[in-house]
Amino acid sequence: MTLEWQRDRDLTDANTLRLVCRADRYVAAETPEELQRACLVAHEQGWPLTVLGGGSNLVLGPRLGGLTVKPVFAQWWQESIDTDTVRIHADAGVTWHDLVMSVAQQGLWGIENLALIPGHCGAAPIQNIGAYGVELADVLESVEVLDPENGDLAVMSAADCEFGYRDSVFKRDLSGRAIITRMVLRLDRRACPRLDYGNLAECVGRPDPTALDVAEAVCRVRRDKLPDPTVLGNAGSFFKNPIVTAHHADALFHEYPELPHFALPDGRVKIAAGWLIERCGFKGVRQGAFGVHERQALVLVHHGGGEAAELLAFADDIARQVSERFDVMLEREPRVIGA
Ligand SMILES: Cc1cc2nc3c(=O)[nH]c(=O)nc-3n(C[C@H](O)[C@H](O)[C@H](O)COP(=O)(O)OP(=O)(O)OC[C@H]3O[C@@H](n4cnc5c(N)ncnc54)[C@H](O)[C@@H]3O)c2cc1C
């Protein structure tokens, strides 16, 4: 099959912030082989390569040079390991939320708390997606990766991925050097609800929920709290929750006892970035084409007609004011490309 190379492809609908962006060259790879071939051409030509999933964790500049490639192969299947455990194999192009709901419907436990996170399976390990007390790292067994320079495929274990909070080796040493083509998850047939985060137990509302009950409760909470990107452009949380030393946290709690936080096993403390932003007076504030969401201060929204540079300047202003007031540095969560 010949590859379909698209020139000057509009990516405005391909990123949930709905930033206007055009790609010099674009390939939607229908198979891992097409992905390999496209990457090898880009390497031979010396084109920079951008990998696109669902575009829900990206800030795109107005133009992407080189080649933008989107893996769209999207099969998934399951393999029984023993009476309790099932392996799920999912291609990069599978929509994460659809997978969550399908396995929850089958009574498989492990990813129900991660319902309604936008995006594709191929991107889920990049920032080790997490929500409601669960991270992908809790269930991920391995990933298959493609080396874009030579097209070689390799399997990496969960340990090789060096997962951390919204972090993995793919954001560090392997940035731009590995494309995830498939992932393998290990799920459980035995009920193991994790409802101790926020008011999730209350939202589930029954003592012995099914995995589907939990997934549906997570969807209700998220729909209530987060803007729908199909209605209002956004990339979810724009900043990570900062992690500070116990000493720094004590000083903050002394002045702000109500500051929401979570103690980490290593003694450090994760604090709520949304609360810091709200206390700086940004919640619901609009600046030009962008704004801070009125219900969730961690989410920056795009009202239309704006560009990445304006969004990044607004985000820098928020981070600067948080730093000046609390001596806490906010780190951006979405990846910035071409801006
Ligand atoms: C409303 C909303 C809510 C969100 N809630 C959460 C949340 O609760 N928890 C959370 O963790 N995240 C959340 N996110 C962020 C986002 O959904 C996740 O990070 C998601 O995994 C991104 O997937 P994607 O396919 O859209 O990736 P993209 O945005 O397309 O890409 C993200 C990064 O991954 C790279 N990439 C994409 N595919 C591959 C691949 N196959 N191989 C290698 N690199 C690849 C891209 O180059 C880019 O660097 C939210 C976003 C939105 C809009």
The ligand as an SDF file (V2000), in Angstrom:
LIG
                    3D

 53 58  0  0  0  0  0  0  0  0999 V2000
  -10.6660   17.5680   29.4420 C   0  0  0  0  0  0  0  0  0  0  0  0
   -9.3430   16.8640   29.6700 C   0  0  0  0  0  0  0  0  0  0  0  0
   -9.1570   16.1320   30.8260 C   0  0  0  0  0  0  0  0  0  0  0  0
   -7.9350   15.4830   31.0600 C   0  0  0  0  0  0  0  0  0  0  0  0
   -7.8040   14.7630   32.2140 N   0  0  0  0  0  0  0  0  0  0  0  0
   -6.6480   14.1080   32.4560 C   0  0  0  0  0  0  0  0  0  0  0  0
   -6.4880   13.3530   33.6590 C   0  0  0  0  0  0  0  0  0  0  0  0
   -7.3920   13.2590   34.4810 O   0  0  0  0  0  0  0  0  0  0  0  0
   -5.3060   12.7220   33.8630 N   0  0  0  0  0  0  0  0  0  0  0  0
   -4.2900   12.7910   32.9610 C   0  0  0  0  0  0  0  0  0  0  0  0
   -3.2590   12.1810   33.2150 O   0  0  0  0  0  0  0  0  0  0  0  0
   -4.4180   13.4940   31.8150 N   0  0  0  0  0  0  0  0  0  0  0  0
   -5.5590   14.1510   31.5430 C   0  0  0  0  0  0  0  0  0  0  0  0
   -5.6910   14.8900   30.3950 N   0  0  0  0  0  0  0  0  0  0  0  0
   -4.5550   14.9830   29.4530 C   0  0  0  0  0  0  0  0  0  0  0  0
   -4.6120   13.9880   28.2700 C   0  0  0  0  0  0  0  0  0  0  0  0
   -5.9120   13.5200   28.0550 O   0  0  0  0  0  0  0  0  0  0  0  0
   -3.6840   12.7910   28.4720 C   0  0  0  0  0  0  0  0  0  0  0  0
   -2.3650   13.2110   28.6760 O   0  0  0  0  0  0  0  0  0  0  0  0
   -3.7180   11.8300   27.2600 C   0  0  0  0  0  0  0  0  0  0  0  0
   -2.9940   10.6650   27.5460 O   0  0  0  0  0  0  0  0  0  0  0  0
   -3.1610   12.4610   25.9870 C   0  0  0  0  0  0  0  0  0  0  0  0
   -3.4440   11.5730   24.9380 O   0  0  0  0  0  0  0  0  0  0  0  0
   -3.4940   12.0470   23.4310 P   0  0  0  0  0  0  0  0  0  0  0  0
   -3.6770   10.8240   22.5830 O   0  0  0  0  0  0  0  0  0  0  0  0
   -4.4890   13.1120   23.2530 O   0  0  0  0  0  0  0  0  0  0  0  0
   -2.0080   12.6010   23.2490 O   0  0  0  0  0  0  0  0  0  0  0  0
   -1.5110   13.8790   22.4330 P   0  0  0  0  0  0  0  0  0  0  0  0
   -2.0060   15.1140   23.0850 O   0  0  0  0  0  0  0  0  0  0  0  0
   -1.8000   13.7200   20.9850 O   0  0  0  0  0  0  0  0  0  0  0  0
    0.0650   13.7670   22.6770 O   0  0  0  0  0  0  0  0  0  0  0  0
    0.6110   13.9740   23.9580 C   0  0  0  0  0  0  0  0  0  0  0  0
    2.1170   13.6770   23.9020 C   0  0  0  0  0  0  0  0  0  0  0  0
    2.3190   12.3010   23.6280 O   0  0  0  0  0  0  0  0  0  0  0  0
    3.0640   12.1330   22.4130 C   0  0  0  0  0  0  0  0  0  0  0  0
    2.4920   10.9480   21.7710 N   0  0  0  0  0  0  0  0  0  0  0  0
    1.2120   10.7750   21.3410 C   0  0  0  0  0  0  0  0  0  0  0  0
    1.0580    9.5190   20.8710 N   0  0  0  0  0  0  0  0  0  0  0  0
    2.2680    8.9150   21.0020 C   0  0  0  0  0  0  0  0  0  0  0  0
    2.7490    7.6040   20.6860 C   0  0  0  0  0  0  0  0  0  0  0  0
    1.9680    6.6690   20.1400 N   0  0  0  0  0  0  0  0  0  0  0  0
    4.0620    7.3180   20.9570 N   0  0  0  0  0  0  0  0  0  0  0  0
    4.8990    8.2720   21.4750 C   0  0  0  0  0  0  0  0  0  0  0  0
    4.4890    9.5220   21.7820 N   0  0  0  0  0  0  0  0  0  0  0  0
    3.1800    9.8260   21.5540 C   0  0  0  0  0  0  0  0  0  0  0  0
    2.8530   13.4180   21.6400 C   0  0  0  0  0  0  0  0  0  0  0  0
    3.9340   13.6520   20.7380 O   0  0  0  0  0  0  0  0  0  0  0  0
    2.8270   14.4200   22.7800 C   0  0  0  0  0  0  0  0  0  0  0  0
    4.1390   14.6810   23.2220 O   0  0  0  0  0  0  0  0  0  0  0  0
   -6.9000   15.5670   30.1200 C   0  0  0  0  0  0  0  0  0  0  0  0
   -7.0920   16.3040   28.9360 C   0  0  0  0  0  0  0  0  0  0  0  0
   -8.3030   16.9450   28.7150 C   0  0  0  0  0  0  0  0  0  0  0  0
   -8.5070   17.7220   27.4480 C   0  0  0  0  0  0  0  0  0  0  0  0
  1  2  1  0
  2  3  1  0
  2 52  2  0
  3  4  2  0
  4  5  1  0
  4 50  1  0
  5  6  2  0
  6  7  1  0
  6 13  1  0
  7  8  2  0
  7  9  1  0
  9 10  1  0
 10 11  2  0
 10 12  1  0
 12 13  2  0
 13 14  1  0
 14 15  1  0
 14 50  1  0
 15 16  1  0
 16 17  1  0
 16 18  1  0
 18 19  1  0
 18 20  1  0
 20 21  1  0
 20 22  1  0
 22 23  1  0
 23 24  1  0
 24 25  2  0
 24 26  1  0
 24 27  1  0
 27 28  1  0
 28 29  2  0
 28 30  1  0
 28 31  1  0
 31 32  1  0
 32 33  1  0
 33 34  1  0
 33 48  1  0
 34 35  1  0
 35 36  1  0
 35 46  1  0
 36 37  1  0
 36 45  1  0
 37 38  2  0
 38 39  1  0
 39 40  1  0
 39 45  2  0
 40 41  1  0
 40 42  2  0
 42 43  1  0
 43 44  2  0
 44 45  1  0
 46 47  1  0
 46 48  1  0
 48 49  1  0
 50 51  2  0
 51 52  1  0
 52 53  1  0
M  END
$$$$
